[in-house]
Amino acid sequence: MTKNPNGSSFSGRKKSEIAGVPTRVVVGVVVAALALWFLLANLDKVKIQFWVFTVTAPLWIALTATLAAGAVLGYLFKGRRENQER
């Protein structure tokens, strides 16, 4: 920890905000809105082939499943990275 000119200490990290809202929240909302717009723009039915079988489903379902899998993996790896930094 370091001390600022008036004697109080701070960790050296600046919290960035946009109109009083943390930047992380703003970026998350924008990305979620873009993902939703992309999902709603892709409503056609598609064939999805797995190793052994093929299913026909709306593309938005496949995209939502992929988005959810990515979110879960990101969450898991984020936790792992935070544990390694300690």
PDB file of N, CA, C and O in Angstrom:
ATOM      1  N   MET A   1       0.836  -1.179   0.000  1.00  0.00           N
ATOM      2  CA  MET A   1       0.000   0.000   0.000  1.00  0.00           C
ATOM      3  C   MET A   1       0.878   1.238   0.000  1.00  0.00           C
ATOM      4  O   MET A   1       1.970   1.262   0.568  1.00  0.00           O
ATOM      5  N   THR A   2       0.378   2.230  -0.637  1.00  0.00           N
ATOM      6  CA  THR A   2       1.091   3.506  -0.671  1.00  0.00           C
ATOM      7  C   THR A   2       0.223   4.571  -0.022  1.00  0.00           C
ATOM      8  O   THR A   2      -0.977   4.390   0.183  1.00  0.00           O
ATOM      9  N   LYS A   3       0.864   5.682   0.295  1.00  0.00           N
ATOM     10  CA  LYS A   3       0.127   6.780   0.918  1.00  0.00           C
ATOM     11  C   LYS A   3      -0.030   7.914  -0.072  1.00  0.00           C
ATOM     12  O   LYS A   3       0.897   8.229  -0.817  1.00  0.00           O
ATOM     13  N   ASN A   4      -1.215   8.534  -0.081  1.00  0.00           N
ATOM     14  CA  ASN A   4      -1.409   9.702  -0.927  1.00  0.00           C
ATOM     15  C   ASN A   4      -0.968  10.948  -0.164  1.00  0.00           C
ATOM     16  O   ASN A   4      -0.673  10.851   1.027  1.00  0.00           O
ATOM     17  N   PRO A   5      -0.913  12.112  -0.804  1.00  0.00           N
ATOM     18  CA  PRO A   5      -0.364  13.309  -0.163  1.00  0.00           C
ATOM     19  C   PRO A   5      -1.009  13.693   1.168  1.00  0.00           C
ATOM     20  O   PRO A   5      -0.331  14.287   2.007  1.00  0.00           O
ATOM     21  N   ASN A   6      -2.266  13.388   1.398  1.00  0.00           N
ATOM     22  CA  ASN A   6      -2.891  13.804   2.653  1.00  0.00           C
ATOM     23  C   ASN A   6      -2.753  12.754   3.753  1.00  0.00           C
ATOM     24  O   ASN A   6      -3.355  12.895   4.818  1.00  0.00           O
ATOM     25  N   GLY A   7      -1.970  11.705   3.510  1.00  0.00           N
ATOM     26  CA  GLY A   7      -1.652  10.755   4.567  1.00  0.00           C
ATOM     27  C   GLY A   7      -2.475   9.486   4.593  1.00  0.00           C
ATOM     28  O   GLY A   7      -2.064   8.517   5.231  1.00  0.00           O
ATOM     29  N   SER A   8      -3.607   9.447   3.935  1.00  0.00           N
ATOM     30  CA  SER A   8      -4.389   8.216   3.944  1.00  0.00           C
ATOM     31  C   SER A   8      -3.809   7.250   2.919  1.00  0.00           C
ATOM     32  O   SER A   8      -3.144   7.667   1.970  1.00  0.00           O
ATOM     33  N   SER A   9      -4.059   5.975   3.112  1.00  0.00           N
ATOM     34  CA  SER A   9      -3.477   4.978   2.218  1.00  0.00           C
ATOM     35  C   SER A   9      -4.504   4.512   1.192  1.00  0.00           C
ATOM     36  O   SER A   9      -5.713   4.553   1.423  1.00  0.00           O
ATOM     37  N   PHE A  10      -3.981   4.066   0.051  1.00  0.00           N
ATOM     38  CA  PHE A  10      -4.825   3.465  -0.973  1.00  0.00           C
ATOM     39  C   PHE A  10      -4.028   2.379  -1.658  1.00  0.00           C
ATOM     40  O   PHE A  10      -2.801   2.353  -1.569  1.00  0.00           O
ATOM     41  N   SER A  11      -4.714   1.485  -2.339  1.00  0.00           N
ATOM     42  CA  SER A  11      -4.060   0.310  -2.909  1.00  0.00           C
ATOM     43  C   SER A  11      -3.407   0.580  -4.247  1.00  0.00           C
ATOM     44  O   SER A  11      -2.731  -0.307  -4.768  1.00  0.00           O
ATOM     45  N   GLY A  12      -3.568   1.751  -4.831  1.00  0.00           N
ATOM     46  CA  GLY A  12      -2.961   2.048  -6.108  1.00  0.00           C
ATOM     47  C   GLY A  12      -3.869   1.760  -7.285  1.00  0.00           C
ATOM     48  O   GLY A  12      -3.534   2.111  -8.417  1.00  0.00           O
ATOM     49  N   ARG A  13      -4.985   1.144  -7.054  1.00  0.00           N
ATOM     50  CA  ARG A  13      -5.946   0.842  -8.118  1.00  0.00           C
ATOM     51  C   ARG A  13      -6.945   1.965  -8.229  1.00  0.00           C
ATOM     52  O   ARG A  13      -7.480   2.441  -7.228  1.00  0.00           O
ATOM     53  N   LYS A  14      -7.193   2.382  -9.447  1.00  0.00           N
ATOM     54  CA  LYS A  14      -8.232   3.375  -9.686  1.00  0.00           C
ATOM     55  C   LYS A  14      -9.496   2.653 -10.106  1.00  0.00           C
ATOM     56  O   LYS A  14      -9.457   1.771 -10.964  1.00  0.00           O
ATOM     57  N   LYS A  15     -10.586   3.014  -9.520  1.00  0.00           N
ATOM     58  CA  LYS A  15     -11.865   2.448  -9.934  1.00  0.00           C
ATOM     59  C   LYS A  15     -12.416   3.331 -11.045  1.00  0.00           C
ATOM     60  O   LYS A  15     -12.692   4.510 -10.824  1.00  0.00           O
ATOM     61  N   SER A  16     -12.574   2.774 -12.220  1.00  0.00           N
ATOM     62  CA  SER A  16     -13.101   3.578 -13.313  1.00  0.00           C
ATOM     63  C   SER A  16     -14.622   3.472 -13.329  1.00  0.00           C
ATOM     64  O   SER A  16     -15.196   2.406 -13.106  1.00  0.00           O
ATOM     65  N   GLU A  17     -15.244   4.591 -13.593  1.00  0.00           N
ATOM     66  CA  GLU A  17     -16.701   4.660 -13.600  1.00  0.00           C
ATOM     67  C   GLU A  17     -17.170   5.503 -14.770  1.00  0.00           C
ATOM     68  O   GLU A  17     -16.466   6.403 -15.229  1.00  0.00           O
ATOM     69  N   ILE A  18     -18.352   5.203 -15.237  1.00  0.00           N
ATOM     70  CA  ILE A  18     -19.013   6.000 -16.260  1.00  0.00           C
ATOM     71  C   ILE A  18     -20.324   6.460 -15.651  1.00  0.00           C
ATOM     72  O   ILE A  18     -21.211   5.647 -15.389  1.00  0.00           O
ATOM     73  N   ALA A  19     -20.450   7.758 -15.423  1.00  0.00           N
ATOM     74  CA  ALA A  19     -21.636   8.362 -14.800  1.00  0.00           C
ATOM     75  C   ALA A  19     -21.955   7.695 -13.462  1.00  0.00           C
ATOM     76  O   ALA A  19     -23.123   7.478 -13.140  1.00  0.00           O
ATOM     77  N   GLY A  20     -20.924   7.371 -12.685  1.00  0.00           N
ATOM     78  CA  GLY A  20     -21.121   6.788 -11.370  1.00  0.00           C
ATOM     79  C   GLY A  20     -21.343   5.283 -11.371  1.00  0.00           C
ATOM     80  O   GLY A  20     -21.489   4.680 -10.307  1.00  0.00           O
ATOM     81  N   VAL A  21     -21.370   4.668 -12.551  1.00  0.00           N
ATOM     82  CA  VAL A  21     -21.564   3.217 -12.654  1.00  0.00           C
ATOM     83  C   VAL A  21     -20.220   2.595 -13.032  1.00  0.00           C
ATOM     84  O   VAL A  21     -19.557   3.080 -13.948  1.00  0.00           O
ATOM     85  N   PRO A  22     -19.808   1.525 -12.339  1.00  0.00           N
ATOM     86  CA  PRO A  22     -18.522   0.896 -12.671  1.00  0.00           C
ATOM     87  C   PRO A  22     -18.451   0.490 -14.150  1.00  0.00           C
ATOM     88  O   PRO A  22     -19.429   0.008 -14.721  1.00  0.00           O
ATOM     89  N   THR A  23     -17.300   0.692 -14.741  1.00  0.00           N
ATOM     90  CA  THR A  23     -17.105   0.380 -16.157  1.00  0.00           C
ATOM     91  C   THR A  23     -17.412  -1.082 -16.448  1.00  0.00           C
ATOM     92  O   THR A  23     -17.950  -1.400 -17.508  1.00  0.00           O
ATOM     93  N   ARG A  24     -17.081  -1.963 -15.531  1.00  0.00           N
ATOM     94  CA  ARG A  24     -17.331  -3.393 -15.717  1.00  0.00           C
ATOM     95  C   ARG A  24     -18.833  -3.659 -15.923  1.00  0.00           C
ATOM     96  O   ARG A  24     -19.209  -4.495 -16.744  1.00  0.00           O
ATOM     97  N   VAL A  25     -19.669  -2.957 -15.186  1.00  0.00           N
ATOM     98  CA  VAL A  25     -21.122  -3.121 -15.315  1.00  0.00           C
ATOM     99  C   VAL A  25     -21.597  -2.583 -16.667  1.00  0.00           C
ATOM    100  O   VAL A  25     -22.410  -3.215 -17.341  1.00  0.00           O
ATOM    101  N   VAL A  26     -21.088  -1.417 -17.056  1.00  0.00           N
ATOM    102  CA  VAL A  26     -21.488  -0.818 -18.335  1.00  0.00           C
ATOM    103  C   VAL A  26     -21.108  -1.741 -19.485  1.00  0.00           C
ATOM    104  O   VAL A  26     -21.923  -1.989 -20.374  1.00  0.00           O
ATOM    105  N   VAL A  27     -19.883  -2.249 -19.477  1.00  0.00           N
ATOM    106  CA  VAL A  27     -19.432  -3.152 -20.543  1.00  0.00           C
ATOM    107  C   VAL A  27     -20.262  -4.436 -20.542  1.00  0.00           C
ATOM    108  O   VAL A  27     -20.624  -4.937 -21.607  1.00  0.00           O
ATOM    109  N   GLY A  28     -20.561  -4.965 -19.376  1.00  0.00           N
ATOM    110  CA  GLY A  28     -21.381  -6.180 -19.288  1.00  0.00           C
ATOM    111  C   GLY A  28     -22.765  -5.985 -19.869  1.00  0.00           C
ATOM    112  O   GLY A  28     -23.270  -6.856 -20.577  1.00  0.00           O
ATOM    113  N   VAL A  29     -23.383  -4.852 -19.577  1.00  0.00           N
ATOM    114  CA  VAL A  29     -24.724  -4.563 -20.105  1.00  0.00           C
ATOM    115  C   VAL A  29     -24.676  -4.407 -21.625  1.00  0.00           C
ATOM    116  O   VAL A  29     -25.552  -4.908 -22.329  1.00  0.00           O
ATOM    117  N   VAL A  30     -23.655  -3.716 -22.131  1.00  0.00           N
ATOM    118  CA  VAL A  30     -23.534  -3.527 -23.587  1.00  0.00           C
ATOM    119  C   VAL A  30     -23.322  -4.867 -24.287  1.00  0.00           C
ATOM    120  O   VAL A  30     -23.961  -5.139 -25.303  1.00  0.00           O
ATOM    121  N   VAL A  31     -22.440  -5.703 -23.758  1.00  0.00           N
ATOM    122  CA  VAL A  31     -22.185  -7.014 -24.361  1.00  0.00           C
ATOM    123  C   VAL A  31     -23.434  -7.886 -24.296  1.00  0.00           C
ATOM    124  O   VAL A  31     -23.746  -8.582 -25.262  1.00  0.00           O
ATOM    125  N   ALA A  32     -24.152  -7.862 -23.180  1.00  0.00           N
ATOM    126  CA  ALA A  32     -25.382  -8.645 -23.055  1.00  0.00           C
ATOM    127  C   ALA A  32     -26.438  -8.170 -24.058  1.00  0.00           C
ATOM    128  O   ALA A  32     -27.141  -8.988 -24.651  1.00  0.00           O
ATOM    129  N   ALA A  33     -26.551  -6.854 -24.248  1.00  0.00           N
ATOM    130  CA  ALA A  33     -27.519  -6.320 -25.210  1.00  0.00           C
ATOM    131  C   ALA A  33     -27.147  -6.730 -26.634  1.00  0.00           C
ATOM    132  O   ALA A  33     -28.021  -7.095 -27.421  1.00  0.00           O
ATOM    133  N   LEU A  34     -25.867  -6.675 -26.968  1.00  0.00           N
ATOM    134  CA  LEU A  34     -25.432  -7.102 -28.299  1.00  0.00           C
ATOM    135  C   LEU A  34     -25.664  -8.598 -28.512  1.00  0.00           C
ATOM    136  O   LEU A  34     -26.074  -9.016 -29.594  1.00  0.00           O
ATOM    137  N   ALA A  35     -25.403  -9.397 -27.486  1.00  0.00           N
ATOM    138  CA  ALA A  35     -25.639 -10.838 -27.584  1.00  0.00           C
ATOM    139  C   ALA A  35     -27.125 -11.133 -27.786  1.00  0.00           C
ATOM    140  O   ALA A  35     -27.484 -11.982 -28.603  1.00  0.00           O
ATOM    141  N   LEU A  36     -27.982 -10.442 -27.053  1.00  0.00           N
ATOM    142  CA  LEU A  36     -29.422 -10.627 -27.210  1.00  0.00           C
ATOM    143  C   LEU A  36     -29.876 -10.223 -28.606  1.00  0.00           C
ATOM    144  O   LEU A  36     -30.665 -10.931 -29.233  1.00  0.00           O
ATOM    145  N   TRP A  37     -29.382  -9.092 -29.096  1.00  0.00           N
ATOM    146  CA  TRP A  37     -29.721  -8.640 -30.451  1.00  0.00           C
ATOM    147  C   TRP A  37     -29.266  -9.679 -31.482  1.00  0.00           C
ATOM    148  O   TRP A  37     -30.008  -9.982 -32.416  1.00  0.00           O
ATOM    149  N   PHE A  38     -28.062 -10.224 -31.323  1.00  0.00           N
ATOM    150  CA  PHE A  38     -27.547 -11.237 -32.242  1.00  0.00           C
ATOM    151  C   PHE A  38     -28.405 -12.498 -32.202  1.00  0.00           C
ATOM    152  O   PHE A  38     -28.693 -13.092 -33.241  1.00  0.00           O
ATOM    153  N   LEU A  39     -28.811 -12.903 -31.000  1.00  0.00           N
ATOM    154  CA  LEU A  39     -29.664 -14.095 -30.874  1.00  0.00           C
ATOM    155  C   LEU A  39     -31.007 -13.896 -31.573  1.00  0.00           C
ATOM    156  O   LEU A  39     -31.483 -14.782 -32.283  1.00  0.00           O
ATOM    157  N   LEU A  40     -31.608 -12.735 -31.367  1.00  0.00           N
ATOM    158  CA  LEU A  40     -32.918 -12.478 -31.964  1.00  0.00           C
ATOM    159  C   LEU A  40     -32.845 -12.286 -33.468  1.00  0.00           C
ATOM    160  O   LEU A  40     -33.861 -12.413 -34.152  1.00  0.00           O
ATOM    161  N   ALA A  41     -31.673 -11.985 -33.995  1.00  0.00           N
ATOM    162  CA  ALA A  41     -31.504 -11.832 -35.442  1.00  0.00           C
ATOM    163  C   ALA A  41     -31.289 -13.178 -36.129  1.00  0.00           C
ATOM    164  O   ALA A  41     -31.281 -13.247 -37.358  1.00  0.00           O
ATOM    165  N   ASN A  42     -31.116 -14.243 -35.357  1.00  0.00           N
ATOM    166  CA  ASN A  42     -30.839 -15.567 -35.917  1.00  0.00           C
ATOM    167  C   ASN A  42     -31.886 -16.571 -35.431  1.00  0.00           C
ATOM    168  O   ASN A  42     -31.620 -17.382 -34.544  1.00  0.00           O
ATOM    169  N   LEU A  43     -33.062 -16.505 -36.018  1.00  0.00           N
ATOM    170  CA  LEU A  43     -34.166 -17.358 -35.583  1.00  0.00           C
ATOM    171  C   LEU A  43     -34.413 -18.555 -36.505  1.00  0.00           C
ATOM    172  O   LEU A  43     -35.293 -19.369 -36.227  1.00  0.00           O
ATOM    173  N   ASP A  44     -33.653 -18.676 -37.595  1.00  0.00           N
ATOM    174  CA  ASP A  44     -33.856 -19.779 -38.538  1.00  0.00           C
ATOM    175  C   ASP A  44     -33.514 -21.116 -37.896  1.00  0.00           C
ATOM    176  O   ASP A  44     -32.738 -21.191 -36.944  1.00  0.00           O
ATOM    177  N   LYS A  45     -34.119 -22.180 -38.448  1.00  0.00           N
ATOM    178  CA  LYS A  45     -33.794 -23.527 -37.978  1.00  0.00           C
ATOM    179  C   LYS A  45     -32.546 -24.021 -38.695  1.00  0.00           C
ATOM    180  O   LYS A  45     -32.356 -23.774 -39.886  1.00  0.00           O
ATOM    181  N   VAL A  46     -31.703 -24.721 -37.951  1.00  0.00           N
ATOM    182  CA  VAL A  46     -30.470 -25.264 -38.502  1.00  0.00           C
ATOM    183  C   VAL A  46     -30.293 -26.699 -38.039  1.00  0.00           C
ATOM    184  O   VAL A  46     -30.867 -27.117 -37.033  1.00  0.00           O
ATOM    185  N   LYS A  47     -29.490 -27.450 -38.788  1.00  0.00           N
ATOM    186  CA  LYS A  47     -29.122 -28.799 -38.378  1.00  0.00           C
ATOM    187  C   LYS A  47     -27.822 -28.711 -37.597  1.00  0.00           C
ATOM    188  O   LYS A  47     -26.845 -28.119 -38.056  1.00  0.00           O
ATOM    189  N   ILE A  48     -27.824 -29.302 -36.423  1.00  0.00           N
ATOM    190  CA  ILE A  48     -26.643 -29.322 -35.574  1.00  0.00           C
ATOM    191  C   ILE A  48     -26.185 -30.766 -35.474  1.00  0.00           C
ATOM    192  O   ILE A  48     -26.907 -31.628 -34.975  1.00  0.00           O
ATOM    193  N   GLN A  49     -24.978 -31.016 -35.954  1.00  0.00           N
ATOM    194  CA  GLN A  49     -24.477 -32.379 -35.981  1.00  0.00           C
ATOM    195  C   GLN A  49     -23.500 -32.609 -34.850  1.00  0.00           C
ATOM    196  O   GLN A  49     -22.482 -31.928 -34.727  1.00  0.00           O
ATOM    197  N   PHE A  50     -23.837 -33.591 -34.023  1.00  0.00           N
ATOM    198  CA  PHE A  50     -22.928 -34.039 -32.985  1.00  0.00           C
ATOM    199  C   PHE A  50     -22.188 -35.250 -33.535  1.00  0.00           C
ATOM    200  O   PHE A  50     -22.357 -35.577 -34.710  1.00  0.00           O
ATOM    201  N   TRP A  51     -21.392 -35.913 -32.747  1.00  0.00           N
ATOM    202  CA  TRP A  51     -20.616 -37.029 -33.263  1.00  0.00           C
ATOM    203  C   TRP A  51     -21.494 -38.141 -33.821  1.00  0.00           C
ATOM    204  O   TRP A  51     -21.200 -38.684 -34.886  1.00  0.00           O
ATOM    205  N   VAL A  52     -22.549 -38.480 -33.129  1.00  0.00           N
ATOM    206  CA  VAL A  52     -23.353 -39.638 -33.507  1.00  0.00           C
ATOM    207  C   VAL A  52     -24.714 -39.262 -34.087  1.00  0.00           C
ATOM    208  O   VAL A  52     -25.248 -40.010 -34.906  1.00  0.00           O
ATOM    209  N   PHE A  53     -25.276 -38.158 -33.699  1.00  0.00           N
ATOM    210  CA  PHE A  53     -26.633 -37.810 -34.113  1.00  0.00           C
ATOM    211  C   PHE A  53     -26.710 -36.364 -34.577  1.00  0.00           C
ATOM    212  O   PHE A  53     -25.811 -35.559 -34.334  1.00  0.00           O
ATOM    213  N   THR A  54     -27.808 -36.063 -35.248  1.00  0.00           N
ATOM    214  CA  THR A  54     -28.057 -34.710 -35.748  1.00  0.00           C
ATOM    215  C   THR A  54     -29.411 -34.245 -35.229  1.00  0.00           C
ATOM    216  O   THR A  54     -30.371 -35.016 -35.220  1.00  0.00           O
ATOM    217  N   VAL A  55     -29.493 -32.992 -34.798  1.00  0.00           N
ATOM    218  CA  VAL A  55     -30.750 -32.412 -34.352  1.00  0.00           C
ATOM    219  C   VAL A  55     -31.041 -31.167 -35.176  1.00  0.00           C
ATOM    220  O   VAL A  55     -30.126 -30.512 -35.675  1.00  0.00           O
ATOM    221  N   THR A  56     -32.314 -30.851 -35.313  1.00  0.00           N
ATOM    222  CA  THR A  56     -32.727 -29.610 -35.960  1.00  0.00           C
ATOM    223  C   THR A  56     -33.337 -28.722 -34.881  1.00  0.00           C
ATOM    224  O   THR A  56     -34.251 -29.126 -34.163  1.00  0.00           O
ATOM    225  N   ALA A  57     -32.814 -27.510 -34.786  1.00  0.00           N
ATOM    226  CA  ALA A  57     -33.278 -26.581 -33.749  1.00  0.00           C
ATOM    227  C   ALA A  57     -33.079 -25.156 -34.251  1.00  0.00           C
ATOM    228  O   ALA A  57     -32.296 -24.918 -35.170  1.00  0.00           O
ATOM    229  N   PRO A  58     -33.790 -24.215 -33.643  1.00  0.00           N
ATOM    230  CA  PRO A  58     -33.542 -22.818 -33.996  1.00  0.00           C
ATOM    231  C   PRO A  58     -32.091 -22.438 -33.653  1.00  0.00           C
ATOM    232  O   PRO A  58     -31.542 -22.877 -32.642  1.00  0.00           O
ATOM    233  N   LEU A  59     -31.496 -21.624 -34.506  1.00  0.00           N
ATOM    234  CA  LEU A  59     -30.108 -21.226 -34.306  1.00  0.00           C
ATOM    235  C   LEU A  59     -29.913 -20.501 -32.986  1.00  0.00           C
ATOM    236  O   LEU A  59     -28.852 -20.615 -32.372  1.00  0.00           O
ATOM    237  N   TRP A  60     -30.927 -19.749 -32.533  1.00  0.00           N
ATOM    238  CA  TRP A  60     -30.764 -19.001 -31.286  1.00  0.00           C
ATOM    239  C   TRP A  60     -30.536 -19.931 -30.097  1.00  0.00           C
ATOM    240  O   TRP A  60     -29.870 -19.555 -29.132  1.00  0.00           O
ATOM    241  N   ILE A  61     -31.091 -21.150 -30.163  1.00  0.00           N
ATOM    242  CA  ILE A  61     -30.877 -22.103 -29.064  1.00  0.00           C
ATOM    243  C   ILE A  61     -29.421 -22.554 -29.045  1.00  0.00           C
ATOM    244  O   ILE A  61     -28.807 -22.628 -27.981  1.00  0.00           O
ATOM    245  N   ALA A  62     -28.866 -22.857 -30.221  1.00  0.00           N
ATOM    246  CA  ALA A  62     -27.461 -23.264 -30.296  1.00  0.00           C
ATOM    247  C   ALA A  62     -26.554 -22.132 -29.840  1.00  0.00           C
ATOM    248  O   ALA A  62     -25.577 -22.366 -29.129  1.00  0.00           O
ATOM    249  N   LEU A  63     -26.872 -20.902 -30.248  1.00  0.00           N
ATOM    250  CA  LEU A  63     -26.059 -19.760 -29.844  1.00  0.00           C
ATOM    251  C   LEU A  63     -26.148 -19.504 -28.344  1.00  0.00           C
ATOM    252  O   LEU A  63     -25.151 -19.165 -27.707  1.00  0.00           O
ATOM    253  N   THR A  64     -27.345 -19.669 -27.780  1.00  0.00           N
ATOM    254  CA  THR A  64     -27.519 -19.479 -26.337  1.00  0.00           C
ATOM    255  C   THR A  64     -26.733 -20.537 -25.558  1.00  0.00           C
ATOM    256  O   THR A  64     -26.106 -20.229 -24.544  1.00  0.00           O
ATOM    257  N   ALA A  65     -26.769 -21.782 -26.035  1.00  0.00           N
ATOM    258  CA  ALA A  65     -26.010 -22.848 -25.372  1.00  0.00           C
ATOM    259  C   ALA A  65     -24.512 -22.558 -25.437  1.00  0.00           C
ATOM    260  O   ALA A  65     -23.794 -22.777 -24.462  1.00  0.00           O
ATOM    261  N   THR A  66     -24.042 -22.069 -26.577  1.00  0.00           N
ATOM    262  CA  THR A  66     -22.628 -21.728 -26.722  1.00  0.00           C
ATOM    263  C   THR A  66     -22.254 -20.565 -25.813  1.00  0.00           C
ATOM    264  O   THR A  66     -21.198 -20.581 -25.180  1.00  0.00           O
ATOM    265  N   LEU A  67     -23.113 -19.566 -25.748  1.00  0.00           N
ATOM    266  CA  LEU A  67     -22.877 -18.408 -24.869  1.00  0.00           C
ATOM    267  C   LEU A  67     -22.832 -18.853 -23.405  1.00  0.00           C
ATOM    268  O   LEU A  67     -21.963 -18.416 -22.650  1.00  0.00           O
ATOM    269  N   ALA A  68     -23.754 -19.712 -23.009  1.00  0.00           N
ATOM    270  CA  ALA A  68     -23.785 -20.201 -21.629  1.00  0.00           C
ATOM    271  C   ALA A  68     -22.531 -21.016 -21.309  1.00  0.00           C
ATOM    272  O   ALA A  68     -21.953 -20.867 -20.233  1.00  0.00           O
ATOM    273  N   ALA A  69     -22.109 -21.879 -22.241  1.00  0.00           N
ATOM    274  CA  ALA A  69     -20.899 -22.676 -22.024  1.00  0.00           C
ATOM    275  C   ALA A  69     -19.683 -21.764 -21.884  1.00  0.00           C
ATOM    276  O   ALA A  69     -18.828 -22.001 -21.031  1.00  0.00           O
ATOM    277  N   GLY A  70     -19.598 -20.734 -22.704  1.00  0.00           N
ATOM    278  CA  GLY A  70     -18.499 -19.783 -22.609  1.00  0.00           C
ATOM    279  C   GLY A  70     -18.509 -19.024 -21.296  1.00  0.00           C
ATOM    280  O   GLY A  70     -17.456 -18.778 -20.708  1.00  0.00           O
ATOM    281  N   ALA A  71     -19.694 -18.651 -20.833  1.00  0.00           N
ATOM    282  CA  ALA A  71     -19.805 -17.939 -19.558  1.00  0.00           C
ATOM    283  C   ALA A  71     -19.363 -18.831 -18.396  1.00  0.00           C
ATOM    284  O   ALA A  71     -18.663 -18.377 -17.490  1.00  0.00           O
ATOM    285  N   VAL A  72     -19.771 -20.088 -18.428  1.00  0.00           N
ATOM    286  CA  VAL A  72     -19.384 -21.018 -17.368  1.00  0.00           C
ATOM    287  C   VAL A  72     -17.872 -21.226 -17.379  1.00  0.00           C
ATOM    288  O   VAL A  72     -17.233 -21.188 -16.327  1.00  0.00           O
ATOM    289  N   LEU A  73     -17.295 -21.444 -18.563  1.00  0.00           N
ATOM    290  CA  LEU A  73     -15.846 -21.625 -18.646  1.00  0.00           C
ATOM    291  C   LEU A  73     -15.101 -20.371 -18.193  1.00  0.00           C
ATOM    292  O   LEU A  73     -14.095 -20.470 -17.491  1.00  0.00           O
ATOM    293  N   GLY A  74     -15.579 -19.210 -18.584  1.00  0.00           N
ATOM    294  CA  GLY A  74     -14.957 -17.970 -18.150  1.00  0.00           C
ATOM    295  C   GLY A  74     -15.003 -17.812 -16.650  1.00  0.00           C
ATOM    296  O   GLY A  74     -14.020 -17.393 -16.038  1.00  0.00           O
ATOM    297  N   TYR A  75     -16.128 -18.141 -16.051  1.00  0.00           N
ATOM    298  CA  TYR A  75     -16.267 -18.060 -14.602  1.00  0.00           C
ATOM    299  C   TYR A  75     -15.310 -19.032 -13.907  1.00  0.00           C
ATOM    300  O   TYR A  75     -14.664 -18.680 -12.920  1.00  0.00           O
ATOM    301  N   LEU A  76     -15.227 -20.253 -14.433  1.00  0.00           N
ATOM    302  CA  LEU A  76     -14.351 -21.250 -13.815  1.00  0.00           C
ATOM    303  C   LEU A  76     -12.882 -20.854 -13.923  1.00  0.00           C
ATOM    304  O   LEU A  76     -12.138 -20.975 -12.950  1.00  0.00           O
ATOM    305  N   PHE A  77     -12.456 -20.381 -15.096  1.00  0.00           N
ATOM    306  CA  PHE A  77     -11.059 -19.995 -15.269  1.00  0.00           C
ATOM    307  C   PHE A  77     -10.723 -18.712 -14.532  1.00  0.00           C
ATOM    308  O   PHE A  77      -9.583 -18.529 -14.104  1.00  0.00           O
ATOM    309  N   LYS A  78     -11.689 -17.822 -14.374  1.00  0.00           N
ATOM    310  CA  LYS A  78     -11.468 -16.599 -13.602  1.00  0.00           C
ATOM    311  C   LYS A  78     -11.163 -16.958 -12.155  1.00  0.00           C
ATOM    312  O   LYS A  78     -10.228 -16.419 -11.563  1.00  0.00           O
ATOM    313  N   GLY A  79     -11.940 -17.858 -11.588  1.00  0.00           N
ATOM    314  CA  GLY A  79     -11.711 -18.297 -10.218  1.00  0.00           C
ATOM    315  C   GLY A  79     -10.366 -18.967 -10.060  1.00  0.00           C
ATOM    316  O   GLY A  79      -9.693 -18.792  -9.044  1.00  0.00           O
ATOM    317  N   ARG A  80      -9.973 -19.731 -11.057  1.00  0.00           N
ATOM    318  CA  ARG A  80      -8.686 -20.411 -11.006  1.00  0.00           C
ATOM    319  C   ARG A  80      -7.541 -19.397 -11.057  1.00  0.00           C
ATOM    320  O   ARG A  80      -6.557 -19.536 -10.329  1.00  0.00           O
ATOM    321  N   ARG A  81      -7.666 -18.374 -11.918  1.00  0.00           N
ATOM    322  CA  ARG A  81      -6.627 -17.355 -12.048  1.00  0.00           C
ATOM    323  C   ARG A  81      -6.506 -16.558 -10.751  1.00  0.00           C
ATOM    324  O   ARG A  81      -5.392 -16.255 -10.323  1.00  0.00           O
ATOM    325  N   GLU A  82      -7.624 -16.215 -10.120  1.00  0.00           N
ATOM    326  CA  GLU A  82      -7.590 -15.465  -8.873  1.00  0.00           C
ATOM    327  C   GLU A  82      -6.916 -16.271  -7.768  1.00  0.00           C
ATOM    328  O   GLU A  82      -6.213 -15.706  -6.931  1.00  0.00           O
ATOM    329  N   ASN A  83      -7.125 -17.589  -7.759  1.00  0.00           N
ATOM    330  CA  ASN A  83      -6.491 -18.434  -6.750  1.00  0.00           C
ATOM    331  C   ASN A  83      -4.988 -18.508  -6.968  1.00  0.00           C
ATOM    332  O   ASN A  83      -4.238 -18.606  -5.997  1.00  0.00           O
ATOM    333  N   GLN A  84      -4.521 -18.463  -8.227  1.00  0.00           N
ATOM    334  CA  GLN A  84      -3.093 -18.532  -8.499  1.00  0.00           C
ATOM    335  C   GLN A  84      -2.380 -17.244  -8.109  1.00  0.00           C
ATOM    336  O   GLN A  84      -1.198 -17.278  -7.765  1.00  0.00           O
ATOM    337  N   GLU A  85      -3.074 -16.108  -8.156  1.00  0.00           N
ATOM    338  CA  GLU A  85      -2.460 -14.828  -7.821  1.00  0.00           C
ATOM    339  C   GLU A  85      -2.246 -14.665  -6.333  1.00  0.00           C
ATOM    340  O   GLU A  85      -1.427 -13.841  -5.926  1.00  0.00           O
ATOM    341  N   ARG A  86      -2.935 -15.402  -5.525  1.00  0.00           N
ATOM    342  CA  ARG A  86      -2.822 -15.256  -4.056  1.00  0.00           C
ATOM    343  C   ARG A  86      -1.621 -15.941  -3.516  1.00  0.00           C
ATOM    344  O   ARG A  86      -1.385 -15.913  -2.308  1.00  0.00           O
TER     345      ARG A  86
END
